[in-house]
Structures are given as C-alpha cells and as structure tokens.
C-alpha cells in the first residue's frame, strides 16, 4: 500500500472544536479577524469565505449572516445580497486564478449533502480536465496551494476591486 503523507492535517486534527450544536457560520464572523476566519468580503447581510475543505483550489462559500436552513427562509433583501456575494465571488476568482468555469449551488438538507444547517452557496472554480484519478480512485484531493496563500491571493484581488 502506498502512503500519501499530509502532515498539514495535524493542525485540523488538533484544532479546538466548537461545542456540540454550535454554528460555525455564525461564529466565524464574530472572531474579529477575517484573515484567521478566511473571510474574503463582508456585505451588509452576508459574507464570502474561503472553504477550509475545498473541492478545488479557491472554493468559496457565500453565507448569510442570519442563520437559515433554506433559501425560502431568507428575506428578499437577504436573497439579493447573497446573490451579489456569489457574483462577487466569481469575479474575484476569475481575476485571481482564471478558471475555465464554475459550479455554483446549494446543498439543502442532510440528504443533499448539507452538513451544516446554515444555508450557504458553494462557488467552485473549475478547469478543463480538473477531474483526475486522485479524487475518483484515491479519494484524495490535490491542492497546489495552502489555504493561507490562496486567501492572501483572493483578498488582494478583492481589495483591488474597490468593493
């Protein structure tokens, strides 16, 4: 059997956990340190954050500040603000890493893959030919850049867009 060493995973393994029932998407904006939380942008009703467990490099999440488990629970203003964050996320990713396309969507409910009952939209950058044997056969994702480096890159672009 071959081994793929992922020493950087110890930081995750040893990291303190939120108490049972705590909502990570409600807690992260309260940290007061957007760089530690990987928050790229804040709007009045939602925020854009780098996913700590990305499908692809640059995978962003657009999250309303108010906890809701379904799109229908958001006000019209919250829905519009969230959509603006999704569009902004795409613009930032296009300027920073120039993907060939995007997957954008919601996983609503546990059966659909929603692991946290706080609505959030995935913005996943895609490149031609980015599906390879590692995630399919090896159940391993290859990420060519650390989250901190990707955050710095995306944050710099976000700030240059004069948001």
N, C-alpha and C positions, 0 to 999 in steps of 0.2 A: 504494500500500500504506500502511495506517495503522500507526502505531507506538505501542506501549504501553510507556512508559518505566518501568523497575523498577530505579531506582538503588540501592535497598537490597540488591539481589542481589550487588553487588560484595563485600560482607562475606563472603558464601558463596564466591564465586569466588576471593577472595584468602586465604581461611582456610587454615591449615595442615591437611594431611591426615594421617590415621593411616597407618602403614606398611602395605604390602600384607599381607593376611591378618589384620590386627588386627580385633578385635571391638568395635565402638563401644558396644554394650550392656554389655559387660564393663568397658570403660574409663570411661564416663561416671560411674558411681557412685564411682569412685576419685578423681575430681577434687577432692573435698573441698569443693566449692562448689555446692550444689544449685541456686542461682539461675542460675549460669552454665550448668549442665547442663540446666536447666528441669525438675528433678526436683521433683514436687509432694508426694510422700509416699513414705516407706520403711516397709516392714513387715519382719518377720524374714527372709523368704525371697524377696521381690520388691519392685518399686518401680513408681511411677506417674510417667510423664514426658510432657511436652507434646511432640507430634510437631513436629519442625523443618520438615517438608514436609507440612503438613496438607491433607487433603481438604476440610475445613471448619474454621472458627474453633473452637478448643477441642479439636481432635482429640488424644486422649490415647492412650498406649501403656502397657499393663501388662506388665512384663517380669520374669521370674525372674532372680535374681542369678546362679544357676548356669546356664551355657550348656547348652542342649539344643536340638535341631533339631525335636523332635516332642513333642507332649503326652504320649505313651506313655513318654518317657524321664524324665519328672518323677516324683518320689515322690508318694505320696498327700498328704503334708503340703504339698509344693510346689504341687500342683494346687489344694488347698483355699485356700492363701494367695493364689495368683494369682487365683482366683475372687473372693476377698474384695477384692482390689485393683480388679478390674473393677467390682464392685458399688459400691465406694467412689468410683471414678472417675465412674460415672453419678450418684451422689448429689452430688458436687462440681459437676459440670456442670449438673445440674438446678437447684441452688441459685444458681449463679453466672450462668448465661446462659439458663436455662429453655428448652431446645429442645423441639420437639414430639415427638421420638422419637430413637432411636439405631440405628446399625448397630454390632454388636459381633461380632468374629470374628478368625480366624487365617488367614494365608496360609502354608500349609505346603508348602515346596519352591519352587524357582525357577519351575516351570511354573505354579504357582498364584499367582505374584506375590511370593513370599517373597524379598526382595532381600538379606536378612541371615540367615544360618543360625543365628540365636539366636532361639528361639521368643519371640513377643510378640503380645499381643492388641490389636487396634485398637478403640478406643471413639470412634465418630464421632457427634457430635451432628448431628441433622437438624431442619430446619424445613420446614413445609408450603411447597411452591413453591421450595425452595432449588436445584433443578436449573434452570439457565437456559442461555442461549446461549453464555456465555463459556467454560465448560469443554467444552461439546459442540462448538461451531463454532470458537471461538477458541483452544481448548486452553490456556486461561488461567484460573486460579482468582482470584477477587476475595476478598481477606481484609481485612475492615474494621478490624482492629486488629493492631498489631505483636505478635510473639511475646512480647516482654518485657512489654508491657501485659497481654496475656492471662495470662501466667504470674503476674504480680502479683495479678491478679483471682482466679485459681483458687487460688493459695497462700493468700490471705487467707481465702477460704471454707473451704479445707481446715483451716486453723488454728482457725477459729471452730467447726468441728465437734468439737473436743476429741478428736482422734484419739490 
